[in-house]
């Protein structure tokens, strides 16, 4: 019986959590990383029984032999989008993803027994800024930069995944985690009475609790009937204004006036060093295919999810 899972990009916040879950389930976990010794020093969770193997995210090497006979390949590789979208950053965001998929595809193609399933991360940014409409997996691709990144990422994956390997694409919403990502910053702003809506506040906010994301990855590996594209977001879609109002309630803070769009743009660029479109843009998504497959969310509703995160800080 196959027992090994290969995790590319497993040293990030989500990757470490997924690795920990897989170890608890009895899998042998191999994390592909550019800096094995450094990651081991700063992330003790990646110590034995997790095995760290060097790769450069672009070229084949000794790491490729790890894929032979593996139960699953999970790819989370990609430069963070939490930055200002300068031409240099745009190039890095796109090509870090395409290079990794191409390298993994070449390695899988050389396997006599390729991984049984390849779970590929993507994002609900695929749908662009969809306005008030609800996006499901059949909705069209958007036209902005991040939508194009997701389109090329998924297209490269579909070309790289061999016929013998079950393909799964997980379009992730904003993963809410008390220990990293967007939530800690939003929580701090709210605690200091700065938790107002961003701009008009009508933009969608496709969120998901990290505990549910981890369970989706587990099921994508374990359930052979899961195949194709899945939105990984809570079924209760909200706007930015409703998200921030619920966040204020979780911290027992009063109503806070919204931040005008021009102030959000200035703060995003010069204080937060991120792109304002990540705050002022958005979409409401529904996990239609996950629900149809019988997946039950631990946190389907926003208020209990935010209360849980507030207690976890």
VOGU-3710 file (C-alpha; in Angstrom, 3 decimals, decimal comma):
1> xxxxxxxxxx> 0,000/0,000/0,000  1,288/3,469/-0,883  2,034/5,509/2,200  4,113/8,509/1,090  2,863/12,036/0,391  5,061/14,603/-1,364  4,379/18,183/-0,292  5,874/20,924/-2,473  5,715/24,276/-0,725  5,194/22,602/2,604
11> xxxxxxxxxx> 7,182/25,062/4,720  4,531/27,804/4,695  1,737/28,248/7,223  -0,760/26,039/5,405  1,860/23,530/4,291  3,104/22,975/7,838  -0,447/22,380/9,043  -1,182/19,918/6,239  2,104/18,094/6,904  1,280/17,805/10,594
21> xxxxxxxxxx> -2,172/16,395/9,809  -0,799/13,829/7,377  1,785/12,622/9,894  -0,941/12,170/12,500  -2,866/10,092/9,963  0,113/7,768/9,560  1,538/8,986/6,251  5,230/9,357/5,462  5,583/13,027/4,490  8,327/14,437/2,272
31> xxxxxxxxxx> 8,494/18,241/2,055  10,287/19,736/-0,945  11,967/22,987/0,088  14,736/25,295/-1,100  16,265/25,591/2,392  15,937/22,314/4,328  18,298/23,211/7,177  16,925/26,719/7,649  13,337/25,470/7,616  14,179/22,786/10,148
41> xxxxxxxxxx> 15,667/25,409/12,459  12,728/27,813/12,328  9,923/25,252/11,938  10,442/22,395/14,434  7,130/20,930/13,280  8,985/19,886/10,113  11,338/17,632/12,075  11,078/13,827/12,024  8,977/12,021/10,979  8,656/14,673/8,248
51> xxxxxxxxxx> 11,564/14,453/5,808  12,853/17,638/4,149  14,367/17,279/0,678  16,087/20,051/-1,276  14,710/21,297/-4,573  14,989/24,621/-6,370  11,399/24,792/-7,564  12,399/24,820/-11,214  14,770/22,050/-12,294  14,766/18,289/-11,906
61> xxxxxxxxxx> 17,198/16,799/-9,411  17,528/13,954/-6,910  14,234/15,096/-5,358  12,355/13,787/-8,398  12,940/10,180/-7,313  10,743/10,813/-4,264  7,652/10,923/-6,482  8,011/7,309/-7,606  5,158/5,277/-6,139  3,888/8,102/-3,925
71> xxxxxxxxxx> 0,287/8,076/-2,754  -0,119/11,787/-3,391  1,590/14,944/-4,584  0,391/18,232/-3,077  1,638/21,470/-4,641  1,371/24,750/-2,718  4,347/26,505/-4,339  4,004/30,150/-5,296  5,387/33,540/-4,327  3,122/35,330/-1,859
81> xxxxxxxxxx> 0,635/37,747/-3,419  0,850/39,934/-0,306  2,842/42,676/-2,015  2,438/45,698/-4,260  1,911/44,444/-7,813  4,973/46,009/-9,420  6,121/44,533/-12,748  8,872/42,623/-10,902  6,448/41,196/-8,352  3,915/40,287/-11,034
91> xxxxxxxxxx> 6,582/38,314/-12,873  7,622/36,502/-9,685  4,036/35,713/-8,670  3,241/34,135/-12,029  6,476/32,415/-12,918  7,204/30,928/-9,480  3,962/29,007/-9,946  4,516/28,019/-13,555  8,114/26,882/-12,976  7,134/24,656/-10,058
101> xxxxxxxxxx> 4,250/23,015/-11,922  6,471/22,405/-14,955  9,236/20,849/-12,835  6,798/18,606/-10,982  5,153/17,633/-14,266  8,477/16,570/-15,792  9,314/14,518/-12,711  5,902/12,835/-12,613  6,150/12,011/-16,323  9,334/10,031/-15,658
111> xxxxxxxxxx> 7,732/7,871/-12,939  6,970/4,239/-13,702  4,340/4,497/-10,959  3,325/8,165/-10,704  1,516/9,585/-7,673  -2,068/8,363/-7,447  -3,376/11,908/-6,995  -1,987/15,396/-7,586  -3,652/18,053/-5,438  -2,939/21,479/-6,897
121> xxxxxxxxxx> -3,582/24,745/-5,072  -5,236/27,631/-6,876  -7,404/30,506/-5,630  -10,880/31,975/-5,938  -9,095/34,937/-7,471  -9,667/32,888/-10,644  -13,089/34,556/-10,911  -11,762/38,100/-10,769  -13,837/40,869/-9,234  -17,246/39,314/-9,699
131> xxxxxxxxxx> -19,386/42,036/-8,122  -22,549/40,910/-6,380  -22,818/37,568/-8,175  -22,047/34,255/-6,490  -19,265/32,287/-8,189  -19,263/28,513/-8,323  -16,840/26,205/-10,103  -18,591/26,742/-13,451  -18,263/30,542/-13,347  -16,010/32,158/-15,972
141> xxxxxxxxxx> -12,485/33,315/-15,370  -11,962/36,989/-14,550  -9,905/39,551/-16,435  -7,635/41,079/-13,767  -4,031/40,141/-12,995  -4,696/37,511/-10,315  -7,400/35,872/-12,419  -4,887/35,526/-15,239  -2,325/34,053/-12,827  -4,842/31,439/-11,703
151> xxxxxxxxxx> -5,863/30,667/-15,287  -2,287/30,074/-16,417  -1,502/28,140/-13,220  -4,419/25,766/-13,693  -3,776/25,400/-17,427  -0,149/24,456/-16,731  -1,273/21,921/-14,130  -3,794/20,320/-16,479  -1,085/19,938/-19,111  1,414/18,505/-16,609
161> xxxxxxxxxx> -0,808/16,002/-14,773  -0,584/12,552/-16,445  -3,607/10,433/-17,289  -2,740/7,870/-14,595  -2,869/10,508/-11,849  -6,155/11,832/-10,438  -6,208/15,642/-10,806  -7,658/17,874/-8,070  -7,583/21,683/-8,146  -8,469/23,493/-4,918
171> xxxxxxxxxx> -9,416/27,140/-5,424  -8,762/28,552/-1,975  -10,573/31,485/-0,441  -9,021/33,721/2,216  -7,787/31,214/4,796  -8,482/32,487/8,311  -5,808/31,337/10,751  -5,075/32,845/14,161  -1,334/32,398/13,605  -0,804/33,942/10,187
181> xxxxxxxxxx> -2,244/35,296/6,973  -4,863/38,044/6,865  -6,633/37,369/10,162  -4,044/38,589/12,735  -3,705/41,982/11,013  -7,464/42,453/10,693  -7,926/41,405/14,316  -5,298/43,901/15,532  -6,892/46,730/13,564  -10,264/45,825/15,026
191> xxxxxxxxxx> -8,930/45,708/18,582  -7,605/49,252/18,101  -11,003/50,479/16,868  -9,917/50,533/13,210  -12,127/47,677/12,061  -14,351/49,522/9,615  -15,298/48,345/6,141  -12,808/48,941/3,327  -14,162/51,423/0,814  -17,808/50,797/-0,028
201> xxxxxxxxxx> -17,630/47,434/1,735  -19,806/45,802/-0,922  -16,979/43,673/-2,344  -17,275/39,967/-1,643  -15,087/38,247/0,927  -14,677/34,517/0,245  -13,370/33,191/3,565  -12,680/29,744/5,007  -11,470/28,570/8,423  -8,044/26,895/8,317
211> xxxxxxxxxx> -9,444/23,820/10,058  -11,796/23,214/7,127  -9,031/23,805/4,577  -6,921/21,137/6,231  -9,812/18,683/6,123  -10,394/19,389/2,427  -6,772/18,521/1,632  -7,125/15,278/3,570  -10,278/14,301/1,708  -8,806/15,264/-1,664
221> xxxxxxxxxx> -6,061/12,723/-1,018  -8,200/9,977/0,494  -11,383/10,011/-1,600  -10,798/8,634/-5,118  -14,110/10,033/-6,392  -12,957/13,625/-5,855  -11,636/14,950/-9,148  -11,491/18,293/-10,915  -12,005/21,800/-9,530  -13,358/22,645/-6,068
231> xxxxxxxxxx> -13,962/26,012/-4,435  -12,590/25,880/-0,889  -14,558/28,578/0,898  -17,300/28,621/3,495  -20,847/28,300/2,122  -21,952/31,520/3,827  -20,645/34,180/1,468  -20,287/37,670/2,942  -19,347/41,185/1,900  -16,350/43,021/3,302
241> xxxxxxxxxx> -18,686/45,193/5,394  -20,428/42,175/6,931  -17,111/40,450/7,587  -15,725/43,471/9,427  -18,950/43,964/11,400  -18,834/40,333/12,531  -15,146/40,662/13,382  -15,920/43,686/15,558  -18,584/41,680/17,369  -16,110/38,862/18,028
251> xxxxxxxxxx> -13,837/41,388/19,782  -16,702/43,321/21,388  -15,886/46,525/19,554  -18,432/49,184/18,533  -19,342/50,327/15,054  -16,383/51,863/13,250  -16,701/54,172/10,229  -15,555/52,735/6,904  -12,158/53,659/5,509  -12,493/55,634/2,247
261> xxxxxxxxxx> -11,030/53,901/-0,784  -8,330/56,535/-1,294  -7,071/56,026/2,277  -7,094/52,249/1,805  -4,982/52,651/-1,330  -2,446/54,850/0,469  -2,275/52,637/3,559  -2,002/49,466/1,498  0,899/50,741/-0,573  2,942/52,685/1,963
271> xxxxxxxxxx> 2,118/51,101/5,335  1,028/47,525/4,621  3,227/47,104/1,521  0,464/45,232/-0,261  -1,780/45,822/-3,255  -5,029/47,650/-2,597  -6,927/45,412/-5,031  -6,584/42,611/-2,471  -8,653/44,748/-0,077  -10,983/46,726/-2,323
281> xxxxxxxxxx> -11,675/43,894/-4,772  -13,340/40,585/-4,099  -16,007/38,094/-4,934  -18,585/35,907/-3,178  -18,026/32,221/-3,884  -19,903/29,049/-3,045  -18,337/25,570/-2,626  -20,979/23,884/-4,771  -18,961/20,792/-5,667  -17,666/20,213/-2,129
291> xxxxxxxxxx> -21,199/20,357/-0,760  -22,430/18,028/-3,513  -19,669/15,584/-2,515  -21,004/15,555/1,045  -18,305/17,661/2,695  -19,521/19,086/5,997  -17,834/22,271/7,162  -16,811/22,563/10,800  -17,255/26,323/10,406  -19,924/27,041/7,775
301> xxxxxxxxxx> -20,911/30,353/9,378  -18,752/33,395/9,992  -19,604/34,389/13,572  -18,668/31,039/15,206  -15,508/30,885/13,076  -14,355/34,329/14,214  -15,179/33,615/17,851  -13,083/30,445/17,632  -10,153/32,347/16,125  -10,390/35,083/18,775
311> xxx> -10,088/32,430/21,487  -7,123/30,845/19,684  -4,918/33,949/19,665
//
